[in-house]
Amino acid sequence: MPHVVLEGAVDLQRFCSEYCPSTHPIAGGLVKLKRAYVSTTADEILIEAVAIEEGHAQRFLVQILVRESRTTVKLYSGIDPEKTEGVKTTVALVARQLKACSPYAHYGATNLGDLLL
């Protein structure tokens, strides 16, 4: 399962205030980050996403989950898309956006290292 762990303090409030839906070109297609939903406890965010590759579209959710001093960005487990480069790129995009809003956070465990550059 593609994932990125951010170690240290993340600023979810800033992320939410700066987040806006966007479209990003990738080889053979594009990925779209759509609406974001924040939990009532403000420690989880779900982002609607679409990865379109070679004419095939996959819809899924990217989950940001805060637990103490670790924040995980991963695919929401209730939906199981094929783990294509577009899907992996989408998770990495969200992680990079979250890190950009959180100057005291750094990347921890991940299986998407080359996509975070």
For each residue, the residues with C-beta under 8 A, 3 or more apart:
1: 74 75 83
2: 74 75 83 87 88 91 92 111 112
3: 72 73 74 75 91 109 110 111 112
4: 72 73 74 91 92 95 107 110 112 116
5: 70 71 72 73 107 108 109 110
6: 10 70 71 72 73 95 98 99 102 105 106 107 108
7: 69 70 105 106 107 108
8: 69 102 104 105 106
9: 69 102 104 105
10: 6 15 66 71 98 99 101 102 105
11: 14 15 101 102
12: 15 16 38 42 43 45 64 66
13: 16 17 42
14: 11 17 18 101 102
15: 10 11 12 18 19 45 64 97 98 101 102
16: 12 13 19 36 38 45
17: 13 14
18: 14 15 97 101
19: 15 16 36 47 97
20:
21: 32 33 34 35
22: 32 33
23: 30 31 32 33
24: 30 31 32 33 89 93
25: 29 30
26: 29 30 31 51 53 85 86 89
27: 85
28: 53 54
29: 25 26 51 52 53 54 55 86
30: 23 24 25 26 52 86
31: 23 24 26 49 50 51 52 86 89 90 93
32: 21 22 23 24 49 50 51 52
33: 21 22 23 24 47 48 49 62 90 93 94
34: 21 47 48 49 50
35: 21 47 48
36: 16 19 45 46 47 48
37: 45 46 47
38: 12 16 42 44 45
39: 42 43 44 45
40:
41: 44
42: 12 13 38 39
43: 12 39 65 66 67
44: 38 39 41 63 64 65 66
45: 12 15 16 36 37 38 39 63 64
46: 36 37 61 62 63 64 76
47: 19 33 34 35 36 37 61 62 63 64 94
48: 33 34 35 36 59 61
49: 31 32 33 34 59 60 61 62 90
50: 31 32 34 57 58 59 60
51: 26 29 31 32 57 58 60 81 84 86 87 89 90
52: 29 30 31 32 55 56 57 58 86
53: 26 28 29 56 58 84 85 86
54: 28 29
55: 29 52
56: 52 53
57: 50 51 52
58: 50 51 52 53 81 82 84 86 87
59: 48 49 50 79 81
60: 49 50 51 75 76 79 81 87 90
61: 46 47 48 49 75 76 78 79
62: 33 46 47 49 73 74 75 76 90 91 94
63: 44 45 46 47 72 73 74 75 76 77
64: 12 15 44 45 46 47 71 72 73 94 98
65: 43 44 71 72 73 74
66: 10 12 43 44 70 71
67: 43 70 71 72
68:
69: 7 8 9
70: 5 6 7 66 67 108
71: 5 6 10 64 65 66 67 98 105
72: 3 4 5 6 63 64 65 67
73: 3 4 5 6 62 63 64 65 91 94 95 98
74: 1 2 3 4 62 63 65 91
75: 1 2 3 60 61 62 63 79 80 81 87 91
76: 46 60 61 62 63 79
77: 63 80
78: 61
79: 59 60 61 75 76
80: 75 77
81: 51 58 59 60 75 84 87
82: 58 87
83: 1 2 87 88
84: 51 53 58 81 87 88
85: 26 27 53 88 89
86: 26 29 30 31 51 52 53 58 89 90
87: 2 51 58 60 75 81 82 83 84 90 91
88: 2 83 84 85 91 92 112 115
89: 24 26 31 51 85 86 92 93 115
90: 31 33 49 51 60 62 86 87 93 94
91: 2 3 4 62 73 74 75 87 88 94 95 112
92: 2 4 88 89 95 96 112 115 116
93: 24 31 33 89 90 96 97
94: 33 47 62 64 73 90 91 97 98
95: 4 6 73 91 92 98 99 107 110 112 116
96: 92 93 99 100 116
97: 15 18 19 93 94 100 101
98: 6 10 15 64 71 73 94 95 101 102 105
99: 6 10 95 96 102 105 106 107
100: 96 97
101: 10 11 14 15 18 97 98
102: 6 8 9 10 11 14 15 98 99 105
103:
104: 8 9
105: 6 7 8 9 10 71 98 99 102
106: 6 7 8 99
107: 4 5 6 7 95 99 110 113 116
108: 5 6 7 70
109: 3 5
110: 3 4 5 95 107 113 116
111: 2 3
112: 2 3 4 88 91 92 95 115 116
113: 107 110 116
114: 117
115: 88 89 92 112
116: 4 92 95 96 107 110 112 113
117: 114
